């Protein structure tokens, strides 16, 4: 728990109520075994913490920051693991909006291109998902060429 708190405090730079809440979410994810699911050179929990931290650093709304922490909870087209959890359980924990964002991120086909080019997406989902995918890719491959395209559409 101390190492998670250190990671969270590092990203959010404080020990406020928000950090405590994020720590509770991280502990919950750890209890589901996300720290044991391989992801790139680390694990799903560490990756999710970094994605969520980036969203926070970009001053995204708290619902998006929380969704960033849970962005792959249901698995994705790239991550085929199964965590035994229902949407209702996640909604009860993180709220309807954050769960909706996380579920949409997990279930989109051709996700990167669908999000980047906004195929079938409307605002505010399009912008929200673009930020989430940008941070997701940036954590995994900070030199990815596609990041420049996301930066253009996000105006960063």
C-alpha positions as CSV (number, residue, x, y, z in Angstrom):
1,X,0.0,0.0,0.0
2,X,2.8,2.4,0.7
3,X,4.3,2.0,-2.8
4,X,0.9,2.7,-4.3
5,X,0.5,5.8,-2.2
6,X,3.9,7.0,-3.2
7,X,3.1,6.5,-6.9
8,X,-0.3,8.3,-6.5
9,X,1.2,11.2,-4.5
10,X,3.9,11.6,-7.1
11,X,1.3,11.9,-9.9
12,X,-1.1,14.1,-8.0
13,X,1.4,15.9,-5.9
14,X,-0.7,16.0,-2.8
15,X,-2.2,13.9,0.0
16,X,-5.7,15.3,-0.3
17,X,-9.0,13.6,-0.4
18,X,-8.6,13.0,-4.2
19,X,-5.4,11.1,-3.6
20,X,-7.0,9.0,-0.9
21,X,-9.8,8.1,-3.2
22,X,-7.4,7.2,-6.0
23,X,-5.5,5.1,-3.5
24,X,-8.7,3.2,-2.6
25,X,-9.4,2.6,-6.3
26,X,-5.8,1.4,-6.9
27,X,-6.1,-1.0,-3.9
28,X,-9.3,-2.3,-5.4
29,X,-7.7,-2.9,-8.8
30,X,-4.8,-4.6,-7.0
31,X,-7.3,-6.9,-5.2
32,X,-8.6,-7.9,-8.6
33,X,-5.1,-8.9,-9.6
34,X,-4.3,-6.1,-12.0
35,X,-0.8,-5.9,-10.6
36,X,-0.2,-9.5,-11.9
37,X,-1.5,-8.9,-15.4
38,X,1.5,-8.2,-17.7
39,X,1.4,-5.0,-19.7
40,X,4.3,-4.0,-21.9
41,X,7.3,-3.9,-19.6
42,X,5.3,-3.7,-16.4
43,X,1.8,-4.6,-15.2
44,X,-1.7,-3.4,-15.9
45,X,-2.0,-1.6,-12.5
46,X,1.2,0.4,-13.0
47,X,0.2,1.3,-16.6
48,X,-3.2,2.4,-15.5
49,X,-1.8,4.6,-12.7
50,X,0.5,6.3,-15.2
51,X,-2.3,6.9,-17.7
52,X,-4.5,8.3,-15.0
53,X,-1.6,10.5,-13.7
54,X,-1.1,11.9,-17.2
55,X,-4.8,12.8,-17.5
56,X,-4.5,14.6,-14.2
57,X,-1.4,16.5,-15.3
58,X,-3.3,17.6,-18.4
59,X,-6.0,19.0,-16.1
60,X,-8.7,16.6,-17.4
61,X,-12.0,16.3,-15.4
62,X,-11.9,14.0,-12.5
63,X,-14.3,11.6,-14.2
64,X,-11.7,11.1,-17.0
65,X,-8.9,10.7,-14.5
66,X,-10.8,8.0,-12.8
67,X,-11.7,6.4,-16.1
68,X,-8.0,6.4,-17.0
69,X,-7.4,4.3,-13.9
70,X,-10.0,1.8,-15.1
71,X,-9.5,2.2,-18.8
72,X,-8.7,-1.5,-19.5
73,X,-10.7,-3.1,-16.7
74,X,-12.8,-5.2,-19.2
75,X,-10.0,-6.0,-21.5
76,X,-9.6,-4.5,-24.9
77,X,-9.0,-5.7,-28.5
78,X,-5.3,-5.7,-27.6
79,X,-5.5,-7.0,-24.1
80,X,-7.5,-10.2,-24.0
81,X,-7.5,-11.0,-20.2
82,X,-10.7,-11.4,-18.3
83,X,-11.3,-9.9,-14.9
84,X,-14.4,-11.2,-13.1
85,X,-16.2,-8.0,-12.6
86,X,-19.6,-6.6,-13.7
87,X,-20.2,-3.2,-15.2
88,X,-22.7,-2.6,-12.3
89,X,-19.9,-3.2,-9.7
90,X,-17.6,-0.8,-11.5
91,X,-20.4,1.8,-11.9
92,X,-21.2,1.5,-8.2
93,X,-17.5,2.1,-7.3
94,X,-16.4,4.9,-9.8
95,X,-19.7,6.4,-11.0
96,X,-21.7,6.1,-14.1
97,X,-19.8,8.6,-16.3
98,X,-16.3,7.2,-15.5
99,X,-17.5,3.6,-16.0
100,X,-19.2,4.6,-19.3
101,X,-15.9,6.1,-20.6
102,X,-13.9,3.0,-19.5
103,X,-16.4,0.6,-21.1
104,X,-16.5,2.5,-24.3
105,X,-12.7,2.5,-24.5
106,X,-12.6,-1.2,-23.9
107,X,-15.2,-2.1,-26.5
108,X,-14.4,0.0,-29.5
109,X,-13.2,-1.9,-32.6
110,X,-10.2,-0.5,-34.4
111,X,-10.0,1.6,-31.3
112,X,-7.0,3.9,-32.1
113,X,-8.3,4.9,-35.5
114,X,-11.9,5.1,-34.4
115,X,-10.9,7.5,-31.7
116,X,-8.3,9.5,-33.6
117,X,-10.6,10.1,-36.6
118,X,-13.8,10.3,-34.4
119,X,-15.6,7.6,-36.4
120,X,-19.1,7.4,-35.1
121,X,-18.2,9.4,-31.9
122,X,-19.9,12.5,-30.8
123,X,-18.8,15.1,-28.3
124,X,-17.9,15.0,-25.5
125,X,-17.0,11.3,-25.9
126,X,-14.8,12.0,-28.9
127,X,-12.5,14.4,-27.0
128,X,-12.6,12.4,-23.8
129,X,-11.5,9.2,-25.6
130,X,-8.9,11.1,-27.6
131,X,-7.3,12.3,-24.3
132,X,-7.5,8.8,-22.9
133,X,-6.0,7.1,-25.9
134,X,-3.3,9.8,-26.2
135,X,-2.1,9.1,-22.6
136,X,-2.5,5.4,-23.1
137,X,-0.2,5.4,-26.2
138,X,2.2,8.0,-24.7
139,X,2.8,5.7,-21.7
140,X,3.5,2.7,-23.8
141,X,5.5,4.3,-26.5
142,X,6.4,8.0,-25.9
143,X,8.0,8.2,-29.4
144,X,5.0,6.8,-31.3
145,X,4.5,8.7,-34.5
146,X,0.7,8.7,-34.1
147,X,1.0,10.9,-31.0
148,X,1.7,13.8,-33.3
149,X,-1.7,13.3,-34.9
150,X,-3.4,13.1,-31.5
151,X,-1.6,16.3,-30.5
152,X,-3.0,18.1,-33.6
153,X,-6.6,17.1,-32.9
154,X,-6.2,17.9,-29.2
155,X,-4.4,21.2,-29.8
156,X,-1.4,20.4,-27.6
